[in-house]
Amino acid sequence: MQAPAPLYSYPTNTLALAPDGRLHLVVEFYKTYPQDNTPPHSMAVAHLESPDGKQWFHTDGREVTNMPIRLEDTSPVLYKGGGDLRPSNVTVLPDNQPACSIWDAMAGRLMLAVRRADHSWAIHDLTPAAVEIHPGWLPCSQGQLALDPTGAVIVAFSMSSDGAWGGATADLHILHVDPASGQLLRHTPVPKRSPDAPDWLSSIEKRVGLPSDNPYLLWMSGRRGEGCVNAAKCVVRMMQVPS
């Protein structure tokens, strides 16, 4: 991967193995500009796949011929000029199609992106379901994805009163979503450890294929550090996603 300008590149890369043995890679393109002509921002999410880790293909089926891969070469899953799009990990459905969630931080939207068999992408907006959970609150993370034993997509994500990343009000929620329709099947709130500290930075257990039981979830309770040096005390918590 290569940024179009020097100084800073922020590709959030996530890799998953499909049941058929193919590798799926989701990348966030964080763009900077020469002479700081405009503020940097995350403006695209792209997907690539490989049968063997050597030969790679764009999500629309074109073989990758230019290395390093530029945003201009890809067929983005989602693009928003001037936006702030943040992808989750990639998970792979039983039909070998990839899926990821995408948080539009500027708009406070959470979406589930699922590739169809024809290599186009369905973008399901989960924001209305999230807002119904906490009226007036907004998603404040891109979430973490896994499958439950029925093939539904588990989306674990944080919400806060102002949609701010790492805000003190952030709490954690688990959605089970039908990947074909984007319909919310079930919602589970995660009990908050402290009303004055965020529950956030979740990480979900990754598996290949349809699991026999629900995955485990890790997350952090506690505020972020200032300048990476402070006396804040954080707690890492773990639970199995409820059935």
C-alpha positions, 0 to 999 in steps of 0.5 A, spaced: 500 500 500 502 507 498 499 513 500 499 519 495 503 524 499 509 523 504 509 523 511 504 519 514 500 513 512 495 509 516 492 503 513 488 499 518 489 492 515 485 486 517 486 479 514 481 473 514 481 466 512 475 463 508 472 456 509 475 455 502 482 457 503 482 464 500 485 470 504 481 476 505 484 483 506 480 489 508 484 496 508 483 503 510 486 508 506 488 514 510 490 520 506 495 526 507 496 531 502 503 535 500 504 542 504 498 540 508 493 543 503 487 539 507 487 536 513 488 528 513 482 523 513 480 516 512 476 516 506 476 509 503 475 502 505 477 497 500 478 489 499 482 484 496 483 477 496 488 471 494 487 464 493 495 463 495 497 469 499 502 471 492 497 472 487 492 478 489 485 480 486 481 487 487 474 486 490 471 486 483 475 480 480 481 484 477 488 482 478 492 486 482 498 488 477 501 495 480 505 494 487 504 498 491 497 498 491 494 505 491 487 507 492 486 510 485 487 502 483 482 499 487 474 498 487 473 501 494 467 498 498 466 505 500 468 511 499 467 518 502 471 524 500 473 528 506 470 523 510 472 519 516 471 511 514 474 506 519 473 499 518 472 493 523 476 486 522 474 482 516 470 476 517 467 471 512 460 468 511 459 460 510 458 462 503 465 465 502 463 472 502 467 477 506 463 482 511 466 488 515 463 494 519 464 501 517 464 507 522 463 513 519 466 517 525 464 524 522 457 522 521 456 518 527 454 512 522 455 504 523 454 500 517 455 493 515 458 491 508 457 484 505 460 482 499 455 479 494 456 473 490 457 478 484 462 481 487 458 488 489 457 490 496 451 491 500 451 496 505 446 496 511 446 502 515 445 499 523 445 506 525 437 506 526 438 500 530 443 503 534 440 509 536 433 506 538 438 502 543 440 509 546 436 515 543 440 521 542 446 517 542 451 515 536 456 509 535 463 511 537 467 505 534 467 501 528 466 495 532 468 488 531 465 482 527 464 474 528 459 469 526 454 466 531 452 458 530 446 460 526 451 464 521 448 471 523 453 476 524 455 479 531 457 486 531 460 488 538 461 496 538 461 502 543 456 508 543 457 514 547 452 520 548 456 525 543 459 519 538 466 521 541 471 516 540 473 514 547 468 518 551 467 517 558 460 515 557 461 510 552 458 503 553 459 496 549 453 493 545 452 486 541 448 486 535 446 479 531 445 481 524 442 477 518 447 479 513 443 478 507 438 483 509 441 487 514 435 486 519 437 486 527 435 479 530 438 481 537 441 486 541 445 485 548 447 490 552 454 489 556 454 491 563 458 497 564 463 497 569 463 504 571 459 510 569 465 514 569 469 510 564 468 508 557 467 501 555 471 500 548 476 498 544 473 491 543 476 485 540 472 479 538 475 471 537 476 470 530 474 463 527 474 460 520 467 457 518 461 457 522 462 456 529 459 451 534 458 456 539 459 464 540 465 467 540 469 470 546 469 478 547 475 482 550 474 490 551 477 495 555 474 499 561 478 505 562 480 512 560 485 513 554 492 516 556 494 523 555 500 523 551 501 516 553 503 518 560 499 518 565 496 514 571 490 512 569 488 505 571 485 500 565 481 494 566 481 488 560 474 484 561 472 478 557 466 475 556 462 470 551 457 473 547 451 470 550 446 466 546 
